[in-house]
């Protein structure tokens, strides 16, 4: 008797995980897009380090807490919501 195992799970998992490779850059781009603009300093000094978004300016915390009328929710919560939507989309996509 011969048994042939057809592993269809591994290719599917590989396709799904490959979709997540671009997620940090997409999240960073979204963060910068919703960052308030006054002088442009906040957007200019926000960068991606590995998979972390680094806001390198002294008023990053107040901005993220909704200090600006341009971003009353800050940037963290909307970016987290964006990531959750992207993850759900990638997992449900075939």
N, C-alpha and C positions, 0 to 999 in steps of 0.2 A: 504494500500500500504506500502511496506517495501523497504527502500533504504539502500543498503549496500555500505559503502565507503571503498574503498581499497586504502590505502595510500602507494604507492610504492616509493614515493619521499624520505621520512624520512630514510628508510634503505639505499638507495643509497647515501644520504648525509652522513650518519654515516660511510659507507664504505670509502668514499672519505676522510673525515676528519681523519679517523684512519690512513690513509696512510701518512698524514702530521705529525703525531706524531714523526716519526723518522727523519724528514727533518733537524732539527737543528743539530743532531749528524752527519748526512751524510754531511751537509755543513761544519761542523767543520773538519771532516775527510778529505774532499776535500781541504780545506784551508791548513791544515797541509801538505798534500801531495804535494802541489804546492809551499810551503814555501821553499826558497833557503836554502841549507845546506852549512855551512862552519864549524862551530863548533858543530852544533846541538842545540844550545841554543834557537834559534827562535822557532823551532818545539817543543822543550821541554817545553817552557814557554808560549805556546799558549794553552788555555784551553776553555772549554765551561762552561759558567755560565748561567744557565737557558736556554734561547734560544739565548744568545749573545756569540759571539766569542771574547775572550779577549786575545790580544797579549800583554803580560806583559814583555816587554823589551824596552830599550830606543831607539832602532833604528827601531821600528815597522813602524813608519810613512815613513821614507825614503825607507824601503823595499817595502812598499805598493805603493809607488809612482814610482816604477820601478828602484830603485837604483842598484839592482843586475841584472847582465846579465842572471842569472838563472831564474828570474821571471821579465821580462821587463814590463809586464802589472801589476805587483804587485800581490796581492792576492784577493783584494776586487772585482774587476771587473770580473775576471774569476769565482770566487765563486758565484757572483750574476748571471752570465750567467748559471752556473750549477744549481742553485736554480730555475731559470725560466724554464729551460728544464725539471727539475723534476716535477715542479708544472703542466706544460702542460701535461706531461706524465700521472700524476696521475688523472688529470681531464678527459682526453680523454679515459683513460683505463676503461674498464667495469668490 
